[in-house]
Amino acid sequence: MLDQAIFKKTKTATAVSVCLAMQYGVALAQTDPPQDRSTIQEVVVTAQRISQSASKTPISLSVLSGEDLKEAGAVNAASLTELVPNVQISNNGGATVISIRGVSSADISEKGDPSAAFNVDGVYYARPQSAGLAFYDLERIEILRGPQGTLYGRNATAGAINLITNKPVDHFESSAAIGYGNYHDMKFDGMLNSKVNDVLSIRAAVSSIKHDGYLRSTQGFSSDYDDDDSTSGRLQGFFKFSPDVSLLLSTDKSTRKGAGPGNVPYDIFTSKSGDAQRTATPSLQGDYKSDAHGASAELKVNTRLGELTYLLAHRSLSQDFTSADGQAINGVPSTYTLGQANLSQTSHELRLASSFGAWRTIGGLYWFREQSIIDGEFRNFPGVGALIFLSDPAVSRSKAAFGEVTYRVTPSLNVMAGLRRTNDDKSRKGYTVLGDPEFFRSVNDAAVSYSQTTGRVGADYALAKNTMLYATLSTGYKAGGFNDGTPSTNAFLQYAPERLTSLEIGLKGRLLDNHLQINGDVFKYDYRDLQLTAIVTDPFTGSNAAQTVNAAKASVSGAEIEGKYLLSSDDRISFSATWLDAHFTSYKPTPNVDWSGYRLEKSPRFTVGLGYSHRFSLDNGAALNATVGTRYSASYVLSDYGNGLQFTQGAHHMSDASLMYLAAGDKWSVQAYVRNIENKTIMTSYAASFAGFPATVSLGTPRIAGVRLSAYF
């Protein structure tokens, strides 16, 4: 897709020269271009809920600045797959599925939860798909790998992804960008920031994306699947009442329409090659509409005890769609899905961050509630005519108290410990209906409640001025849930939380007079009570049925290294490499199939990335920036749990290139780019066959090329 506009006026061309190189594993980024191009600049992050330099943050952390995201064309969460080591993000039927180091969630329904916490400006999004249009006017993205059970809580067994938007500043600035690419890809971005008075500054940003579908139907539909037609906007007001008191008010709204997410039959993907893999004959025209909006208020007060923060947020998401099930067959009524969803969430967080001599502490309280109403209908369903799932409502509540303390033992050694106590309640009422007119109805009525304590302990030691060694032992859990039915009709109605324990050792360093930066880590997970589908024997009927149960144990081990090297003030190399062994130690998806030793989904054995960027300084004061990079991924598997099958996405490499002209004075720029030069067709998710429908796969983005013109005022 087209690149993001450059929202923040730059003082030099430095950030642009880094651009695509960051796609291939660079760990750190700068939110403002450095004045000194000859050294690597530090970046401040808030990954641990306090401001500190990324190189002094003792966790596995990758950071992408807003400039890096724009140059990489990262317009949604799925773009991070090619940008961050050991992270896989895909779209599965409109739902965003995040996998980090092989840890993911198979349940994308309203009763399921993600395994990675997705946050925007500190607000947890229970449904990451509501953030699919949020990648505009960003200051940075922080990706935390490994369980984050203390500061981020439940559903952070895999890690956390934090989006930090650009905030209002106390001066005038504005920008606009337009772009055009293949697939009739058109994009516009704009930003306006103004100081109203000595107390208030406001910032408004908009983004519009439109492109044709990446999948081609053979019936001449007006819109092909995997298209996009979306508009997003955000308005923020920052009140600085005094040096010690500030208030940030934010509201945002995003809409998307079109044919919506699509897929192709698995046998088409495996039997064809190139563009032919993207050809399908869906049974009808898709129609997808989504509307997400939210508002938040963040109050910060500096007290004698430390910085007190209160964050209140409310979000809502509505979806209405019609999509094809299976391929068109002459004379056979088309089976299709109708879906309507309305979800809303409210959250409160109160925390206090303090420093007293050698002690640094952070503690807080958290409250969350989500409610959803779902109506999903399969029409022309074989044998019954209609299969309908009604959920009204599904409710999830969470309350937590957390605290973490760090003690400076010596100027070089810190030790830390943290705990979080969480109480979760989930419930759902609804029905499963067969027939139109209805001839059968079963009740879905379930509720679960859990309490869990998670935490971490660790230490970090400064080997030298800019080199740190750290070790952590941490835990995380994903909330339990329920299947369809009631306690009297389903002996497997409830399943317990997932639990993960992680041991990690890492090294962060800036060497060779700040010309070389390296971040590396090794880790080992003990992963228990995985919530997966298994075929079990129903004691009420004696028949076999597919249910979500705590069916598995897994082991995850790995190593990661990423960094960058400055050959000169105009030449930069970025690099990354990962090794990952993620496999089941115990799991039987069906009574006759044993997956012990089988790999977890989306966990390639290794990946390697390399990027190069060069800046040409022109006599008129302008600059020309050229970048090229490639990333290689070993094969990974996708799973059909209900049928006990695994499918392999083969090893592949994908390359990108960009050439940008930046005018003197940084008043405007023009960029030409190409992504996925090889035009690889990558399988990102798998849906099993059922009721006569063929198995299908979702596909990654094909080759994208285009130009972008940006202006800064």
C-alpha positions as CSV (number, residue, x, y, z in Angstrom):
1,M,0.0,0.0,0.0
2,L,1.0,3.6,-0.3
3,D,3.3,5.1,2.2
4,Q,2.2,7.3,5.1
5,A,2.5,11.0,4.8
6,I,5.3,12.7,6.6
7,F,3.4,14.5,9.4
8,K,6.3,16.0,11.3
9,K,8.4,18.6,9.6
10,T,12.0,17.5,9.7
11,K,15.1,19.6,10.2
12,T,17.4,17.4,8.1
13,A,17.1,14.5,5.7
14,T,18.5,12.1,8.1
15,A,15.4,10.1,9.0
16,V,14.6,9.6,5.4
17,S,18.0,8.1,4.7
18,V,17.3,5.3,7.2
19,C,13.8,4.5,5.7
20,L,13.4,1.1,4.3
21,A,16.5,-0.2,6.0
22,M,14.5,-0.3,9.2
23,Q,12.3,-3.0,7.7
24,Y,14.9,-5.6,8.2
25,G,15.3,-5.7,11.9
26,V,16.6,-2.4,13.3
27,A,15.8,-2.3,17.0
28,L,16.0,1.5,17.7
29,A,14.7,4.5,15.9
30,Q,14.6,8.3,16.5
31,T,11.4,10.3,16.7
32,D,13.3,13.4,15.6
33,P,16.1,13.3,13.0
34,P,19.5,13.6,14.6
35,Q,21.7,16.6,13.9
36,D,24.8,14.4,14.0
37,R,24.6,11.8,11.2
38,S,27.9,10.3,12.1
39,T,26.6,8.4,15.2
40,I,23.6,6.4,16.2
41,Q,21.1,8.5,18.2
42,E,19.2,7.3,21.3
43,V,15.5,7.1,21.5
44,V,13.2,7.4,24.5
45,V,10.4,4.8,25.0
46,T,7.6,4.2,27.5
47,A,7.6,0.4,27.2
48,Q,7.7,0.1,31.0
49,R,5.2,2.9,31.6
50,I,7.9,5.4,32.3
51,S,10.2,7.4,30.0
52,Q,13.6,5.8,29.5
53,S,16.1,5.2,26.7
54,A,15.5,2.1,24.7
55,S,19.1,0.9,25.2
56,K,18.5,1.0,29.0
57,T,15.2,-0.9,28.9
58,P,15.9,-4.5,30.1
59,I,13.4,-6.3,27.9
60,S,13.3,-7.6,24.3
61,L,12.2,-4.5,22.5
62,S,12.0,-3.2,18.9
63,V,11.1,0.3,18.1
64,L,10.0,1.8,14.8
65,S,9.7,5.6,14.5
66,G,6.9,7.3,12.6
67,E,9.4,8.1,9.8
68,D,10.4,4.5,9.5
69,L,6.8,3.4,9.3
70,K,6.0,5.9,6.5
71,E,9.0,4.9,4.5
72,A,8.2,1.2,4.9
73,G,4.5,1.8,3.9
74,A,3.2,0.4,7.2
75,V,-0.4,1.4,7.1
76,N,-1.8,-1.4,9.3
77,A,-0.8,-4.0,11.9
78,A,-0.1,-6.7,9.2
79,S,2.7,-4.5,7.9
80,L,4.7,-5.3,11.0
81,T,5.3,-8.9,9.9
82,E,8.1,-7.7,7.6
83,L,9.4,-5.1,10.0
84,V,10.0,-6.9,13.3
85,P,11.8,-10.1,14.0
86,N,9.7,-13.1,15.3
87,V,6.4,-11.3,14.7
88,Q,3.6,-12.6,12.4
89,I,0.4,-10.5,12.0
90,S,-2.4,-11.6,9.6
91,N,-6.0,-10.9,8.8
92,N,-8.3,-13.8,9.3
93,G,-11.8,-13.0,8.2
94,G,-11.5,-9.3,9.3
95,A,-9.9,-10.2,12.6
96,T,-6.3,-9.3,13.4
97,V,-4.3,-12.3,14.6
98,I,-0.9,-11.5,16.3
99,S,1.7,-14.2,16.8
100,I,5.0,-13.4,18.6
101,R,7.7,-16.1,18.9
102,G,5.1,-18.7,18.0
103,V,2.6,-17.7,20.7
104,S,-0.8,-16.9,19.3
105,S,-4.6,-17.3,19.7
106,A,-6.7,-19.6,17.6
107,D,-10.1,-18.2,18.8
108,I,-11.0,-15.0,17.0
109,S,-14.7,-15.0,18.1
110,E,-16.3,-12.6,20.6
111,K,-15.6,-15.2,23.4
112,G,-11.9,-15.5,22.5
113,D,-9.0,-13.2,23.4
114,P,-5.7,-12.3,21.7
115,S,-2.4,-13.5,23.1
116,A,-0.7,-10.2,22.5
117,A,-1.8,-6.9,24.1
118,F,-2.5,-4.2,21.5
119,N,-2.4,-0.7,22.9
120,V,-2.8,2.8,21.4
121,D,-1.5,5.7,23.6
122,G,-1.8,3.3,26.6
123,V,-5.4,2.2,25.8
124,Y,-5.8,-1.6,25.5
125,Y,-7.8,-2.7,22.4
126,A,-9.6,-6.0,23.1
127,R,-10.2,-6.3,19.4
128,P,-7.1,-5.4,17.5
129,Q,-9.1,-5.2,14.2
130,S,-10.5,-1.9,15.5
131,A,-6.9,-0.5,15.2
132,G,-6.5,-1.7,11.6
133,L,-6.8,1.9,10.4
134,A,-4.7,3.5,13.2
135,F,-1.3,3.7,11.5
136,Y,-1.2,7.4,10.7
137,D,0.5,10.4,12.3
138,L,2.5,8.1,14.6
139,E,5.5,9.0,16.7
140,R,6.6,5.4,17.1
141,I,5.6,1.8,17.6
142,E,7.1,-0.3,20.4
143,I,7.0,-4.1,20.1
144,L,7.7,-6.0,23.3
145,R,8.4,-9.7,22.9
146,G,7.7,-12.1,25.7
147,P,5.1,-12.2,28.4
148,Q,4.1,-8.9,29.9
149,G,2.1,-10.0,32.9
150,T,2.9,-7.2,35.3
151,L,2.4,-3.9,33.5
152,Y,0.1,-5.1,30.7
153,G,-1.7,-7.9,32.4
154,R,-3.8,-10.7,31.0
155,N,-3.8,-11.6,27.3
156,A,-0.1,-10.5,27.0
157,T,1.5,-14.0,27.0
158,A,3.0,-13.3,23.6
159,G,4.0,-9.7,24.2
160,A,2.6,-6.2,23.6
161,I,2.4,-3.8,20.7
162,N,2.2,-0.2,21.6
163,L,1.2,2.6,19.1
164,I,2.2,6.1,20.3
165,T,0.6,8.9,18.2
166,N,2.1,12.3,17.6
167,K,0.8,14.7,20.3
168,P,-0.1,18.4,20.0
169,V,2.9,20.7,20.2
170,D,3.1,24.4,21.1
171,H,3.8,25.7,17.6
172,F,2.2,25.7,14.1
173,E,3.0,22.9,11.7
174,S,1.2,21.1,8.9
175,S,1.8,18.6,6.1
176,A,0.0,16.9,3.3
177,A,0.9,13.9,1.1
178,I,-0.7,12.2,-1.9
179,G,0.3,9.0,-3.6
180,Y,-0.6,6.7,-6.4
181,G,0.3,3.1,-7.1
182,N,-0.7,-0.1,-8.9
183,Y,-4.1,-1.7,-8.1
184,H,-5.3,1.9,-8.5
185,D,-3.8,2.6,-5.1
186,M,-4.6,6.1,-3.9
187,K,-3.7,7.7,-0.6
188,F,-4.0,11.0,1.1
189,D,-2.6,12.1,4.5
190,G,-2.9,15.5,6.2
191,M,-2.0,17.0,9.5
192,L,-2.6,20.4,11.1
193,N,-1.2,21.4,14.5
194,S,-1.7,24.8,16.2
195,K,-1.1,26.5,19.5
196,V,-4.4,28.1,20.6
197,N,-3.0,29.9,23.7
198,D,-0.5,29.3,26.5
199,V,-2.6,26.5,27.9
200,L,-4.1,24.7,24.8
201,S,-2.6,23.2,21.7
202,I,-4.6,21.1,19.2
203,R,-3.7,18.6,16.5
204,A,-5.8,17.1,13.7
205,A,-4.8,14.3,11.4
206,V,-6.6,12.5,8.6
207,S,-5.8,9.5,6.3
208,S,-7.6,8.1,3.3
209,I,-6.6,4.8,1.6
210,K,-8.2,3.2,-1.5
211,H,-7.1,0.4,-3.7
212,D,-8.6,-2.4,-5.8
213,G,-8.8,-6.0,-4.5
214,Y,-5.7,-8.1,-4.6
215,L,-7.8,-11.2,-5.4
216,R,-9.4,-11.4,-8.8
217,S,-12.8,-12.9,-9.4
218,T,-13.7,-14.4,-12.7
219,Q,-17.3,-13.1,-12.6
220,G,-16.6,-9.4,-13.2
221,F,-17.7,-8.2,-9.7
222,S,-17.6,-4.4,-9.2
223,S,-15.2,-5.0,-6.3
224,D,-12.7,-7.8,-5.7
225,Y,-11.9,-9.2,-2.3
226,D,-8.9,-7.9,-0.3
227,D,-9.6,-4.3,-1.4
228,D,-9.7,-1.2,0.8
229,D,-11.7,2.1,0.9
230,S,-11.1,3.6,4.3
231,T,-11.0,7.0,6.0
232,S,-9.6,7.8,9.4
233,G,-9.3,10.9,11.5
234,R,-8.0,11.9,14.9
235,L,-8.4,15.1,16.9
236,Q,-6.4,15.8,20.1
237,G,-6.3,18.7,22.5
238,F,-3.4,19.1,25.0
239,F,-3.9,21.3,28.0
240,K,-0.8,22.4,30.0
241,F,-2.4,23.9,33.0
242,S,0.9,24.2,34.8
243,P,4.4,22.6,34.8
244,D,2.9,19.9,37.0
245,V,-0.6,19.3,35.6
246,S,-1.6,18.4,32.0
247,L,-4.6,16.8,30.3
248,L,-4.7,15.1,26.9
249,L,-8.1,14.7,25.2
250,S,-8.4,12.5,22.1
251,T,-11.1,11.3,19.8
252,D,-10.8,9.3,16.6
253,K,-13.0,7.7,14.0
254,S,-12.3,5.2,11.2
255,T,-14.5,3.7,8.5
256,R,-13.8,1.0,6.0
257,K,-15.9,-0.4,3.2
258,G,-15.5,-2.5,0.1
259,A,-15.7,-6.2,-0.7
260,G,-13.7,-7.0,2.4
261,P,-11.1,-9.6,3.3
262,G,-11.0,-12.6,1.0
263,N,-9.4,-16.0,0.5
264,V,-8.8,-18.6,-2.2
265,P,-9.2,-22.4,-2.2
266,Y,-6.2,-24.1,-0.8
267,D,-5.9,-26.3,-3.9
268,I,-5.7,-23.3,-6.2
269,F,-2.9,-21.9,-4.1
270,T,-0.9,-25.1,-4.2
271,S,-1.6,-26.0,-7.9
272,K,-1.0,-22.6,-9.4
273,S,1.9,-20.1,-9.5
274,G,2.3,-16.4,-9.6
275,D,-0.7,-14.2,-10.2
276,A,-2.9,-17.3,-10.9
277,Q,-2.8,-18.1,-7.2
278,R,-4.8,-15.0,-6.6
279,T,-7.7,-16.0,-8.9
280,A,-10.9,-17.3,-7.4
281,T,-14.5,-17.6,-8.3
282,P,-16.4,-16.6,-5.1
283,S,-20.1,-17.3,-5.1
284,L,-21.1,-13.7,-4.7
285,Q,-20.0,-10.1,-4.4
286,G,-18.5,-9.2,-1.0
287,D,-19.8,-6.3,1.0
288,Y,-17.9,-5.1,4.1
289,K,-18.6,-2.1,6.3
290,S,-16.7,-1.3,9.5
291,D,-16.9,1.7,11.8
292,A,-14.6,2.2,14.8
293,H,-14.5,5.3,17.0
294,G,-13.2,6.1,20.5
295,A,-12.4,8.8,23.0
296,S,-9.9,9.1,25.8
297,A,-8.7,11.4,28.5
298,E,-5.3,11.2,30.2
299,L,-4.6,13.4,33.2
300,K,-1.0,13.7,34.5
301,V,-0.1,15.3,37.8
302,N,3.4,15.6,39.2
303,T,3.1,15.2,43.0
304,R,5.6,14.9,45.8
305,L,5.2,11.2,45.6
306,G,5.8,11.0,41.8
307,E,3.9,11.3,38.6
308,L,0.2,10.3,39.0
309,T,-1.6,9.3,35.7
310,Y,-5.3,8.6,35.2
311,L,-6.4,7.2,31.8
312,L,-10.1,6.9,30.9
313,A,-11.1,5.5,27.5
314,H,-14.2,4.2,25.6
315,R,-14.2,2.5,22.3
316,S,-16.8,1.0,20.0
317,L,-16.6,-1.1,16.8
318,S,-19.5,-2.1,14.5
319,Q,-19.2,-4.4,11.5
320,D,-21.7,-5.4,8.8
321,F,-20.7,-7.8,6.1
322,T,-21.7,-10.3,3.4
323,S,-19.0,-12.7,2.2
324,A,-18.8,-15.8,0.0
325,D,-18.5,-19.3,1.3
326,G,-16.9,-21.6,-1.3
327,Q,-16.7,-21.1,-5.0
328,A,-19.5,-20.5,-7.5
329,I,-21.0,-23.7,-9.1
330,N,-23.6,-23.5,-11.9
331,G,-27.0,-24.6,-10.7
332,V,-26.1,-24.7,-7.0
333,P,-27.4,-22.0,-4.7
334,S,-24.6,-19.9,-3.4
335,T,-23.8,-20.3,0.3
336,Y,-22.8,-17.0,2.0
337,T,-22.3,-15.4,5.4
338,L,-24.2,-12.5,6.8
339,G,-22.6,-10.9,9.9
340,Q,-23.3,-8.0,12.2
341,A,-21.3,-7.1,15.2
342,N,-21.4,-4.3,17.8
343,L,-18.7,-4.2,20.4
344,S,-17.9,-1.6,23.0
345,Q,-15.3,-1.3,25.7
346,T,-14.6,1.0,28.6
347,S,-11.4,1.1,30.7
348,H,-9.9,3.0,33.6
349,E,-6.3,3.0,34.7
350,L,-4.7,4.8,37.6
351,R,-1.0,4.5,38.3
352,L,1.8,6.3,40.2
353,A,5.4,6.3,39.1
354,S,8.0,7.4,41.7
355,S,11.7,7.6,42.3
356,F,13.3,7.8,45.8
357,G,17.1,7.6,45.9
358,A,18.1,4.2,44.7
359,W,14.4,3.1,44.4
360,R,12.1,3.4,41.4
361,T,8.5,2.2,41.7
362,I,5.4,2.0,39.7
363,G,2.0,0.8,40.9
364,G,-1.6,1.1,39.8
365,L,-5.2,-0.1,39.5
366,Y,-7.0,-1.2,36.3
367,W,-10.6,-1.8,35.4
368,F,-12.0,-3.0,32.0
369,R,-15.4,-4.0,30.6
370,E,-16.3,-5.2,27.1
371,Q,-19.7,-6.0,25.7
372,S,-20.5,-7.4,22.3
373,I,-23.7,-8.4,20.4
374,I,-23.1,-10.7,17.5
375,D,-25.4,-12.0,14.7
376,G,-23.7,-14.4,12.3
377,E,-25.7,-16.3,9.7
378,F,-24.8,-18.9,7.1
379,R,-27.4,-18.7,4.4
380,N,-28.1,-21.5,1.8
381,F,-26.3,-23.8,4.3
382,P,-26.2,-27.4,2.9
383,G,-28.9,-29.6,4.5
384,V,-30.5,-27.0,6.8
385,G,-30.9,-23.8,4.7
386,A,-29.7,-21.5,7.5
387,L,-27.2,-21.8,10.4
388,I,-27.4,-18.9,12.7
389,F,-25.3,-17.9,15.8
390,L,-26.8,-15.2,18.1
391,S,-24.8,-13.7,21.0
392,D,-26.6,-11.1,23.1
393,P,-24.6,-10.2,25.0
394,A,-21.1,-11.5,25.6
395,V,-19.5,-9.6,28.5
396,S,-15.9,-9.6,29.7
397,R,-14.7,-7.8,32.8
398,S,-11.3,-7.5,34.3
399,K,-9.9,-5.9,37.5
400,A,-6.3,-5.7,38.5
401,A,-3.8,-4.2,40.9
402,F,-0.1,-4.1,39.9
403,G,3.2,-2.9,41.1
404,E,6.9,-3.1,40.2
405,V,10.0,-1.9,42.0
406,T,13.6,-1.4,40.8
407,Y,16.5,-1.0,43.2
408,R,19.9,0.3,42.2
409,V,22.3,-1.9,44.1
410,T,25.4,-0.3,42.6
411,P,25.9,2.3,39.8
412,S,26.1,-0.6,37.4
413,L,23.6,-3.1,38.9
414,N,19.8,-2.9,39.2
415,V,17.4,-5.6,40.4
416,M,13.6,-5.5,40.0
417,A,10.5,-7.4,40.9
418,G,6.8,-7.0,40.0
419,L,3.4,-8.6,40.6
420,R,-0.1,-8.2,39.2
421,R,-3.2,-9.7,40.6
422,T,-6.1,-10.0,38.1
423,N,-9.7,-11.0,38.5
424,D,-11.6,-11.9,35.3
425,D,-15.3,-12.6,34.6
426,K,-16.7,-13.6,31.2
427,S,-20.2,-14.5,30.3
428,R,-22.4,-15.0,27.2
429,K,-26.0,-15.6,26.4
430,G,-27.3,-16.6,23.0
431,Y,-28.6,-19.3,20.7
432,T,-27.7,-21.5,17.8
433,V,-30.5,-21.7,15.3
434,L,-31.1,-24.1,12.4
435,G,-33.4,-23.5,9.5
436,D,-35.2,-20.6,7.9
437,P,-38.0,-21.0,9.0
438,E,-36.5,-22.2,12.2
439,F,-36.8,-25.9,13.1
440,F,-34.2,-26.2,15.9
441,R,-32.8,-24.0,18.6
442,S,-30.1,-24.6,21.3
443,V,-29.2,-22.3,24.1
444,N,-25.7,-21.0,24.7
445,D,-25.4,-19.7,28.3
446,A,-22.1,-19.8,30.1
447,A,-20.1,-17.8,32.6
448,V,-16.5,-18.2,34.0
449,S,-14.5,-16.4,36.7
450,Y,-10.8,-16.6,37.3
451,S,-8.2,-15.0,39.5
452,Q,-4.5,-15.1,38.6
453,T,-1.2,-13.7,39.9
454,T,1.6,-13.0,37.4
455,G,4.8,-11.1,37.6
456,R,8.5,-11.0,36.9
457,V,11.9,-10.6,38.6
458,G,15.1,-9.6,36.9
459,A,18.4,-7.8,37.0
460,D,20.5,-5.7,34.6
461,Y,24.2,-4.9,34.7
462,A,26.1,-2.2,32.8
463,L,29.1,-3.9,31.3
464,A,30.3,-0.6,30.0
465,K,28.9,2.9,29.5
466,N,26.7,1.9,26.5
467,T,26.4,-1.9,27.0
468,M,23.9,-3.6,29.2
469,L,23.4,-7.3,30.1
470,Y,20.0,-8.3,31.6
471,A,18.1,-11.4,32.7
472,T,14.4,-11.8,33.5
473,L,12.0,-14.5,34.7
474,S,8.4,-13.6,33.9
475,T,5.0,-15.1,33.7
476,G,1.8,-14.3,31.8
477,Y,-1.6,-15.8,31.2
478,K,-4.5,-15.6,28.8
479,A,-8.0,-15.7,30.3
480,G,-10.1,-18.8,30.1
481,G,-13.4,-19.1,28.4
482,F,-16.2,-21.4,27.2
483,N,-17.7,-23.3,24.3
484,D,-21.3,-23.4,23.0
485,G,-24.0,-24.9,25.2
486,T,-24.9,-24.9,28.8
487,P,-23.6,-26.8,31.9
488,S,-26.3,-29.4,31.3
489,T,-25.7,-29.9,27.6
490,N,-21.9,-29.6,27.3
491,A,-19.5,-31.5,29.6
492,F,-16.6,-29.4,28.0
493,L,-18.3,-26.1,28.4
494,Q,-15.4,-24.3,30.2
495,Y,-11.7,-24.2,29.7
496,A,-9.0,-22.7,31.9
497,P,-6.5,-19.9,31.3
498,E,-3.3,-20.5,29.4
499,R,0.0,-20.0,31.3
500,L,3.4,-19.1,30.2
501,T,6.7,-18.8,32.1
502,S,9.7,-17.2,30.3
503,L,13.4,-17.1,31.1
504,E,15.3,-14.6,29.0
505,I,18.9,-13.2,28.9
506,G,19.7,-10.3,26.7
507,L,22.5,-7.9,25.7
508,K,22.2,-4.3,24.4
509,G,25.1,-2.3,23.3
510,R,26.3,0.7,21.2
511,L,29.9,0.1,20.2
512,L,32.6,1.6,18.0
513,D,32.0,5.2,19.1
514,N,28.2,4.8,18.5
515,H,28.7,3.5,15.0
516,L,27.5,-0.1,15.8
517,Q,24.3,-1.0,17.7
518,I,23.4,-4.5,18.6
519,N,20.5,-6.0,20.5
520,G,20.5,-9.7,21.2
521,D,18.7,-12.2,23.4
522,V,18.1,-15.9,24.1
523,F,14.9,-17.2,25.7
524,K,13.1,-20.3,26.9
525,Y,9.4,-20.7,27.4
526,D,7.3,-23.3,29.4
527,Y,3.9,-22.9,27.8
528,R,1.0,-24.8,29.4
529,D,-2.7,-25.3,29.1
530,L,-2.9,-24.1,25.5
531,Q,-6.5,-23.4,24.4
532,L,-6.8,-25.4,21.2
533,T,-9.5,-27.4,19.4
534,A,-9.5,-31.1,20.1
535,I,-11.9,-33.9,19.2
536,V,-13.3,-35.2,22.5
537,T,-16.0,-37.8,23.3
538,D,-19.2,-36.3,24.6
539,P,-20.3,-38.2,27.7
540,F,-24.0,-37.2,27.1
541,T,-24.2,-38.7,23.6
542,G,-21.1,-40.8,23.2
543,S,-20.3,-39.1,20.0
544,N,-17.1,-37.2,19.1
545,A,-17.2,-33.4,19.0
546,A,-14.8,-30.6,18.3
547,Q,-14.3,-28.4,21.4
548,T,-11.8,-25.8,22.6
549,V,-10.0,-27.4,25.6
550,N,-6.8,-27.0,27.5
551,A,-5.3,-29.6,25.3
552,A,-1.6,-28.9,24.9
553,K,1.7,-28.1,26.4
554,A,4.5,-26.5,24.3
555,S,8.2,-25.5,24.5
556,V,9.6,-22.4,22.9
557,S,13.3,-21.6,22.7
558,G,15.0,-19.1,20.5
559,A,17.6,-16.4,19.9
560,E,17.4,-13.0,18.3
561,I,19.9,-10.4,17.1
562,E,19.2,-7.1,15.4
563,G,21.1,-3.9,14.9
564,K,22.6,-1.4,12.5
565,Y,26.1,-0.2,11.5
566,L,27.1,3.3,10.3
567,L,29.6,2.9,7.5
568,S,29.7,6.6,7.2
569,S,27.5,9.6,7.8
570,D,25.7,8.7,4.5
571,D,25.8,4.9,4.6
572,R,23.9,2.6,6.9
573,I,23.5,-1.1,7.1
574,S,20.7,-2.8,9.2
575,F,20.5,-6.5,10.0
576,S,18.6,-9.1,11.9
577,A,18.6,-12.8,12.4
578,T,16.4,-15.1,14.5
579,W,16.3,-18.8,15.4
580,L,13.1,-20.3,16.9
581,D,12.2,-23.8,18.1
582,A,8.5,-23.7,19.0
583,H,6.9,-27.1,19.3
584,F,4.2,-29.1,21.1
585,T,5.4,-31.3,23.9
586,S,2.0,-32.8,24.4
587,Y,-1.1,-32.5,22.1
588,K,-3.6,-34.8,20.4
589,P,-5.9,-32.8,18.1
590,T,-7.8,-36.0,17.4
591,P,-7.8,-39.3,19.3
592,N,-5.6,-41.0,16.7
593,V,-3.2,-38.1,15.9
594,D,-0.3,-37.2,18.2
595,W,1.3,-33.8,17.6
596,S,4.1,-34.1,20.2
597,G,7.1,-32.6,18.6
598,Y,5.1,-30.8,15.9
599,R,5.7,-27.1,15.3
600,L,3.5,-24.3,16.6
601,E,1.8,-22.1,13.9
602,K,3.7,-19.3,12.2
603,S,7.1,-20.0,13.9
604,P,9.8,-20.2,11.2
605,R,13.0,-21.9,12.3
606,F,15.0,-18.9,11.3
607,T,14.8,-15.5,9.5
608,V,17.5,-13.2,8.2
609,G,17.2,-9.6,7.2
610,L,19.6,-7.1,5.6
611,G,19.1,-3.5,4.5
612,Y,21.3,-0.8,3.0
613,S,20.7,3.0,2.8
614,H,22.8,5.7,1.1
615,R,22.3,9.4,1.0
616,F,23.6,11.6,-1.9
617,S,24.0,15.2,-1.0
618,L,23.4,17.5,-4.0
619,D,25.0,20.9,-4.7
620,N,21.7,22.8,-4.4
621,G,21.2,21.6,-0.8
622,A,18.8,18.8,-1.8
623,A,19.3,15.2,-1.0
624,L,18.7,11.9,-2.8
625,N,18.2,8.8,-0.6
626,A,18.3,5.3,-1.9
627,T,17.5,2.2,0.0
628,V,17.3,-1.5,-0.7
629,G,16.7,-4.5,1.6
630,T,15.6,-8.1,1.7
631,R,14.3,-10.5,4.3
632,Y,14.4,-14.3,4.2
633,S,12.1,-16.6,6.2
634,A,12.3,-20.3,6.6
635,S,9.1,-22.3,6.1
636,Y,6.4,-22.3,8.8
637,V,3.2,-24.2,9.3
638,L,-0.5,-23.4,9.5
639,S,-2.8,-25.8,11.3
640,D,-6.2,-27.5,10.8
641,Y,-6.8,-28.5,14.4
642,G,-10.1,-30.1,13.9
643,N,-8.8,-32.5,11.3
644,G,-5.4,-33.0,12.8
645,L,-3.5,-31.6,9.7
646,Q,-0.7,-29.1,9.2
647,F,0.2,-27.2,6.0
648,T,3.5,-25.7,5.1
649,Q,4.2,-22.2,3.8
650,G,7.5,-22.7,2.0
651,A,10.7,-20.7,2.7
652,H,10.7,-17.4,0.9
653,H,12.5,-14.1,0.6
654,M,10.9,-10.6,-0.1
655,S,12.8,-7.5,-1.1
656,D,12.0,-3.8,-1.3
657,A,13.6,-0.7,-2.8
658,S,13.0,3.1,-2.6
659,L,14.4,6.3,-4.1
660,M,13.5,9.6,-2.6
661,Y,14.3,13.2,-3.6
662,L,14.1,15.7,-0.7
663,A,14.2,19.3,-1.7
664,A,16.5,21.9,-0.1
665,G,15.0,23.2,3.1
666,D,12.8,20.1,3.5
667,K,9.8,21.8,2.0
668,W,8.8,18.9,-0.2
669,S,9.8,15.4,-1.3
670,V,8.9,12.9,-3.9
671,Q,9.5,9.1,-3.6
672,A,9.3,6.1,-5.9
673,Y,9.1,2.7,-4.3
674,V,8.5,-1.0,-4.9
675,R,7.6,-3.6,-2.2
676,N,7.7,-7.3,-2.6
677,I,9.9,-7.1,-5.7
678,E,9.7,-10.9,-6.2
679,N,5.9,-10.7,-6.1
680,K,5.8,-13.6,-3.7
681,T,2.4,-15.1,-2.8
682,I,2.5,-15.9,0.8
683,M,-0.1,-18.0,2.8
684,T,-0.9,-16.1,6.0
685,S,-3.9,-18.1,7.4
686,Y,-5.8,-21.4,6.7
687,A,-9.5,-22.2,7.1
688,A,-10.4,-25.9,7.2
689,S,-13.1,-27.3,4.8
690,F,-16.5,-28.0,6.3
691,A,-20.0,-28.9,5.2
692,G,-18.7,-29.3,1.6
693,F,-16.9,-26.0,1.5
694,P,-13.3,-26.2,0.3
695,A,-10.4,-25.4,2.6
696,T,-9.2,-21.8,1.9
697,V,-6.2,-19.6,2.6
698,S,-5.6,-15.9,3.1
699,L,-2.7,-14.4,1.2
700,G,-0.2,-11.6,1.9
701,T,0.2,-8.4,-0.1
702,P,1.5,-8.8,-3.7
703,R,4.0,-6.6,-5.4
704,I,3.2,-2.9,-4.8
705,A,4.8,0.0,-6.6
706,G,4.0,3.7,-6.7
707,V,5.0,7.3,-6.1
708,R,4.4,9.7,-3.3
709,L,4.5,13.5,-3.1
710,S,4.8,15.2,0.3
711,A,4.8,18.8,1.3
712,Y,5.6,20.5,4.6
713,F,4.2,23.8,5.7
